[in-house]
Amino acid sequence: MNNFIKYSVCILLLSQGHFLFSQAPTPSTELKSKQAVFTIQGTVNEKGSTAPISQVNVEVNGGQYTTTNASGVFEIQAQKGDELVIKHKGFETVYYSIQDDGAIRVELEQTQTYSKLIKKRSGQEQAPSFESLIDSATLNVKIDAEKSMQFITKALSQNISSKQNSVAYETLADVYSYWNQFDLAVDNYEISLQTNSTVSRKLKLANALRLNKNYQESLLGYSAIDESELSNYQKVEMYEGIGDVYKSINNYDEAVANYQQGLQIAQKHFITPKITDLNSKIAEVYAASGNFEQAQRFYSNSLDLAGKENSNRSLREKVKVADFQNKNKLYADEIELRKDALKDLENSLASEGTIMANSSALTSQQQNYKIGNAYVLQKNYNEAIPYLKKSISEADSEEDISVQKDATRKLSEVYSGIGDYNKALVTYQQYVKLVDKLYVKMEQDILQANRFNRDITNQQSRISSLETDRQLSQSIYELSREQNKRQKLIIYSLVGGLLLLLITAYFMYKYIKQQKLANNLLDLKSLRSQMNPHFIFNALNSVNSFIAMNDERAANKYLSDFSQLMRAVLENSEENFIPLAKEIELIELYTKLEHFRFKDAFDYTITVAENININEFHIPPMLLQPYIENAVWHGLRYKSKKGLLDIKITQKQPDEISITIIDDGIGRQQSKALKTAHQQKQNSKGMGNIKKRVRILNAMYKDKVTVFIEDYQQTEASGTKVVVTLKK
């Protein structure tokens, strides 16, 4: 921090006291046209002074754009949910998500490059040593990844030795490993090992390969380590890592064998933390392999050891064992252990002020939810309610929307289970609101994650460029002692090799992309080929039933209509998407056939909104038929009274329609109960086929089709509701 001068500017953003409404929205804002647009006013000044900064770039989501004037003032229109981007040469870019029209305060910090320039101008340049830069990077590893990488970049830019270069890349790999960028960690550990190979770095590389799921490479890395060069702690780490690999690939015998070997070393040399960890991991493996008794024994050991170690370690182990008890339906034991964990959490907060992140399972709201869930599984609803309520309250105060959502849903189920349907409905409505809120939060988290990954990638590119420059400089220095012709030849070879590598990588990328597309198309073709026989088989069963009833006339009529349908199906069988108009014809034909067979069981309606241009939308062929088939065969035909199949096609957005299939049949639960034991073991091939097709098509066409299925109940009638959302 003291190696460079910091300059900050403050931005005070004050929204006007009135709202403006968009008169002519641009294409990028059409979907938000119903939201209020307000004018943001702001000023940009140096921190600690009144000097304004002009020509600061202010942008909203790549749309609205402006700059500050000579007085440092700007105005820009925005909506709730927009992202404000503030950029100026020499300063770190600031991103801010606008949530309301309240005042916003943003600080801009000067970049190191610009700070270095200022120091040169002021005659205050004092280059920090390589060691101090690496120390600074190490101190910031768990705090700020970007800042740590900036220190490493500065260290690499110095004239350093090969050993120092290796240390820098090892530190860089440590940063990536901590922030779960394991592929980059592997690359940089390998660079570090190229110049200076040590057992410590070999061990780190093997661990990074394991975390990056390169399991076979990881095993080779561990096997290449000379165990005699390792410390006792490193030996334990190595066997633990090997055990982790085998556990990941479900080789439980080898996993236990390596964990046991590591445990023996840890016990012999009194490496207490690892003794606890390895007992816990052995228990995990036995649990995964179905050896319940052994898992219990080792979990008992790990619980006892963790309790003697420290409160946080004890807390983590209690939660892990409680999860094991839950999976094995030991709900009473689970409840008692989680209550102990709650006490530990309270003591930890009271004594140390420890605050666990919401992403961790070690939160009070998470444990209260799981206690409530365990009571529900015991059907002890009255005991479950207070824990679920407490979980919801705590999650709300901690802004843990995920747990709040789960607990609210579970509470709704409890109210329904005890017959308090009013509370169940109110609680379920709260759950729906939380789902929407969680979706918004997830979008923001994704934006932040993408921005973090982008910044990390940019830093790595700069470091890679430094490494390339360093290697090139070294080559030039060595070649300078040779003849000029030889120099040129080697340099041209290097450049040519680099170009060849880039060209090869480009063509490999195109090949992989084309191969992926070809595989997807092959999968779709295979699924379609499965769909047609399935459909034909079900239809022929219907014909068979007419023949069995000696209704030759009905069979002939059914076959005539069926042949018309099959002709249309086969015409579209090779297409990924067909016009919606054709799909409507298909479902009209199919529904007519089903109604012909079960005319006493149900009536049907097919309604298409008048504002929909059915030729503009395209849909996978025979996407809707399996849902209609399920509605008739598993819902309506078992109903005592005549049912209704209602198919509606409506337009939600200019580029989006909704297809709703509702039946008032007996519902999914009752239908499942009517199935024989043999039938219950069989999976629906038609529905499974549709799910696979939708998944592949969405991967190819960016979420074009979504399907949502839920129970449907209106007054006394019950049934199933299927909603298919289709985008242009």
Secondary structure, DSSP 8 states (H G I E B T S, - for coil): -TTS---EEEEEEEE-SS-B--SS--GGGGGGTTS-EEEEEEEEEETTS--B--S-EEEETTTEEEE--TTSEEEEEEETT-EEEEE-TTB--EEEE--SSS-EEEEEEB-HHHHHHHHHHHT------HHHHHHHHHHTTTT-HHHHHHHHHHHHTS---HHHHHHHHHHHHHHHHHTT-HHHHHHHHHHHHHHS--HHHHHHHHHHHHHTT-HHHHHHHHHTS-GGGS-HHHHHHHHHHHHHHHHHTT-HHHHHHHHHHHHHHHHHTT-HHHHHHHHHHHHHHHHHHT-HHHHHHHHHHHHHHHHHH-HHHHHHHHHHHHHHHHHTT-HHHHHHHHHHHHHHHHHHHHHT-----TTSS-SHHHHHHHHHHHHHHTT-HHHHHHHHHHHHHHHHHTT-HHHHHHHHHHHHHHHHHTT-HHHHHHHHHHHHHHHHHHHHHHHHHHHHHHHHHHHHHHHHHHHHHHHHHHHHHHHHHHHTTS-HHHHHHHHHHHHHHHHHHHHHHHHHHHHHHHHHHHHHHHHHHHHHHHHHHHHHHHHHHHHHHHHHTT-HHHHHHHHHHHHHHHHHHHHTTT-S-EEHHHHHHHHHHHHHHHHHHSTTTEEEEEEE-TT--TTT-EE-TTSSHHHHHHHIIIIITT-SS-EEEEEEEEEEETTEEEEEEEE-SS-HHHHHHHS-HHHHHS--HHHHHHHHHHHHHHHHHTS-EEEEEEEEEETTEEEEEEEEEEE-
